[in-house]
Every structure is written in structure tokens, then in C-alpha cells.
Amino acid sequence: MAGDAKNIKLMLCEPVFGTEPRQHWDWLSKILGAVGSPATEVDYVNLMHGYRIMRTYTRTYNSIMVAQRALEAEKKGYDGFIIACASDLGMKEARSIVKIPVIGSAEASALMACTLGNKFSVITTDPTACGRTENLINRYGLGSRLASVRHAKGLTGATNFKMMAEGHEQQQKIVEMLTTEMTEAVRSDGAEVLYVSCMPTSALLTMHGVYEVEGAPIVSMFGAGLKLAENLVSHQKAYGTEVCKTGVFLGPHPGWENDIPLMID
């Protein structure tokens, strides 16, 4: 399968409903400029429909909307799709219904972490995310490489985003909370690599110039997802490489799109 391997257009989807641009999209664009290939473009979108606050049920509901965004991306000619979520919402479902590469940012971050050290730790920004994150890493078959999952004390999902919106001083407090927990992960748990399981907060660390703690490199969630997307898109354009759809990512039955109308923007 021949194709232009240089020009790559990606859609990045936030897993929450809303029409307004999000603050950290500017940060992601700066990371793109720093580590992305020159001809790579990324468009940022939210969900067309779904919940603004996610818990177990609402997260599952929003995952279907993420998968529909992936289908939209394919129909509009995007080369790849990145899920900007620490839970990789809708990744399996999206991969089953499209041919373009679908990247889960958490999976990409964990895989990159495994190339940079023997064991890695994940720092969450909400205490409820610890168990979910550990389960996710185990499902990816990387549990033996996981040193620990820690919560940055003093942060919750709501306070984290509130503090980020309040400017540099409050953002610096978030950085201090995260690096304090990262230091403990290195010293007490034996972590050799680290990442923050929240796309905006991960980008915040990058914007504040925090790339390592105690000699342990910090993986950028967006950077990891971006580079994996570029790699898989290039392979697809050159060789036609696609995700296998005979097992876990088994595709739907013929005519499935007609059974229930899809929300395509």
C-alpha cells in the first residue's frame, strides 16, 4: 500500500463533552512543535455528546462517543486518532470499527516507559484513579514492569483543573505535589521511569520544564501517543499495516451503522 508517508494528519479526542477549546491544547501544540515530525498536524476535539463528569457508568457511556469520533476521523480523511485520556476510553471499540491507527495515550506512555527503565511508576491526580490505573496496566500485560501507582496527595480531579486555570503560581503548586510523590516512587518503590496519568497535567509538567526526577525520566503522555501514532501511520502508508480484527478487536457485523444512527459531526 503506497502513500505519502510524510504528511500526517491526526485527530486528538478529549473524552468529555463540550464545544469550547481547552486550556492545555496550547500546551499540546507546543509539545507537537518540539517532538513531532514537521509535517504532522493535530486537530483537537471534545465529544459531541456525553457527560462532563465521569464516574464508572458515565465513563463507559463516553467511551462509545470516543469510538464514534474515531469513525468520524476516518471518514474525514484523518490518518490516525489519539485518545487523550488516562483510561484509554473507547480504545478497543474504536480499533474494532476503523482501519486507521487508534492510539491510547496510557498504553503508549506505559510502552515508552518500558523502553526507558526496568520499572515505572504512575502518578494519578485523583485518589479514585489508582485502582483503575493498576487494572489498566495489568490488562496491557505490563504489571510486572509496574513499580507502583501513587496518588499526588492534595489533588483531586476537580482541584487539579481549578488550580491549573488559576495561573502560574497555582500550577507550580501542582508541580510540587507531583514531584514530591514522584520522588517517593523513585526512592521507596524503585521506579526508574515515571508518568502522570492525566493528559493536561502531564503537559503541565512539560511546560514547567520538569523532565526527570531523581534521575528517572518522565514520559509525556501526549509525546508518547503522538510518536506512536506517527510510527503506525507511516507503517500503514508504506505497508498497509492495520490492527488485527480477528480477536480482541473483532469488527462489527455488516450494516451495523444502519441499526443505530451514529453521531457524526
N, C-alpha and C positions, 0 to 999 in steps of 0.2 A: 504494500500500500504506500504509494508515493505521496508526498505532501510537503508543504512549506514548514520545515522544522524550526524556522527562526521566529516567525510571528506567532505568538501565543496569546490567546485571549481567555481570561478566566473570570468566572463569577464566584464571588465570596458571599456566602449567605449567613447572616446572623439568625439565630433560631428563635427570635422574638418578633412579635407583631409591632408594626409601627412604620410610618412613612417618612419620618424625619431622619436626616443623617445623624450618625452617632459620633461623639467627640473623638473617639480613638481611630476613626477612619483616616484622619490626617496622619496619625502616628503610623498606621499600616502603610500608607503611601510613602512615608519616609523610609521605612524598612524595605519596601519594594525597591526604592531607588538605590538603596545601599547594597542589597544582596541579590536582587532579581536580575534576570537577563535583560539587556537593553530593550529588546523587542517584546517584552511581556507586558500586557495590560491587565489590570484587575478592576472589575466593576463591583461595587459593594451594594448589597440589598438586604432588606429585612424580609419578614414574612408578609404575604398579602392578607393572611388571616391566621388567627391563633391567639394564644394567651400571652399577656405581658409578664406575668409572674409564673414561674414554673415550679411545680412540685411533681410528684410521681405521675399522676394522671395527665396533668397539663403538659408535662414534658413529652409524654407519649403522643399526645394529640399534635403537638407542634412538630414532632419528628415526621409525621406524614406531610405536613406543609413544606418541610425542608426537602423531602423527596420530590414533591411537585415542583419546587423551584429548580431542582436539578433537571427535571424533564423540560422545563421552560428553557433552561440554559442550553440544552442540547438542541431544541427546536429553533432557537435563535442563533445558532452557529457558534456558540462558545466551545472552546477546545477542552475545557476542564472545569471542575466545580469543587470549591473548597468549603467545608462546613466549619464555620467559626464558632465552635462550641467545645468545651472541655469534656462533654459527654458524647461527642460524635453523633449527635441526634440524627436519626434517619439515614445513617451511612449505609447500612446493609440494604435497606429498602431502596435507596437511590441507586445503588450499584446494580440492583436487580432490574431496573427499568430503563437504564440509559447505557449507551456504549462509550460515552466519554469518561475519562478518569474522574472518580469521585474520591476526594481526599478528606479523611477525618483528621482534624488538627491534633487531637490527643494521640491517635495512633502514630502519626508522623513524628510527633515530639518524642514519644517513647522509643520508636525505632532509631531516631537520631541519637537519643541519649545512650542507647546500647552500643553505638559506634564510638562514643567518646569516653567511656569508662566501664568498669565492671558492673557497678550497681548504681542505680539512680533513685533519687527521692522526688516526690511530687508534693508541692506546697499548695494547699487549697485556700480559697478566700472565704469559705463558709464551712462551719463545722459539719453541716449535713452532707457535705460532698465527699468526705473521707471514705466512707464505705463504698459509695458508688464508684469512686475513682479506683479503689483497690480491686473491685469486681471487674471493672473495665480492663485494667492491665492484665488480670488473670485470664480474661476471655481472649486477649490477644496472644496468650501463651508466653508472656514475659514476666510472670510472677516471680520466677527465680532470680530475675535481674533487679527486682524492686527492693530497695533498701528500706523505704518507709513512705508512708503518706502522712503528712503533717498539716495541721491547720494553723495558719498565722493568727496567733492569739490577738484578740481585739477587733478582728474583722468579721463581718458578715456580708452576705451578698448586697444587702441594702446599704450598709455603712460604707462599703468599699466604693460603690459607684457614687455615692453622695460626696465622699471625700475627694474622689478624682475630679469631680465637677467644680470643686471649690478652689482649685488653683494649685500653684507650685508648692506652697507650704504644706498643705494637707497631703498632696501627692508624696512629698518627701517623707511624711509620717508613715504612709503605706509602705514605701520602700524600706524604711527602718524595721517595720513589723515583719516584712517578708524576709529580709536578710538576717534578722535575728533568728527566725525559725530555720532558715537555710543553714546557718552556722551550726545549729544544734543537729541538723540532719547529717552534716559532714562529720562533726565531732563524735556524736553519740551513735549514729546509725551506720556509719561507714559509707555514706553517699559520695560518689565520685563525680556525679553529674546531677543537675537539678533542672526542674522546670516548674512554672506556676500554671496550675490548671484553670486558667481564665484568660481568654484571648486579650481583652482590653488591659488587664493587669500585667500580663506578660509583656505587652507592648510598652506599658508604662515603665517597666524596669529598663527596657532598651532605650527609651527616650531619656532616662536619667543616667545613662551610661553605666549601668550595672550589668556586667557580662560574666562575672565569676565571683564566687565566694569561697574563701579559704582554699583556693586552688582548684575548686570544682567549677567547670564551665556551666553556664546557664543556657539552656536551649530556648530560643524564641519560638513560641507556638506558631506564629504567623510565618516566620522564616522557614521553619521545618516543613509546614504544609505547602508553602509556596514552592520550595525547591523540589519536593517530591512531586508536586503537580507538574512542574516544568519537565521533570525527568520522564514521567509517564506519558505526557502529551507528546514529547519528542519521540518516544518509542512507538507510540501509536501511529504517528505520522510517517515514521520510517518503515515500520514493520507490520502495522495493523494490530499491535498488541492490545488486547482487551481483557477485562476481568472475566474469569471463568463463570459461566452461568449454569453449570450442571449440578451444583451442590448448594452451598450456603447462599449464593446469590442467584438462585434459580429464578428465571424470568417468569412473568405472569402469562396467563393464557391468552390466546388470540382474541382480539376485540375487547380486552379488559377496559380500555379507555372509554368505551361506549356504555359500559354497565353503570358507572357513576361518573357524572360530569366532573372534570378536573378544573381547578382554578389556575388558569394560565394567564399571566399578565399581558 
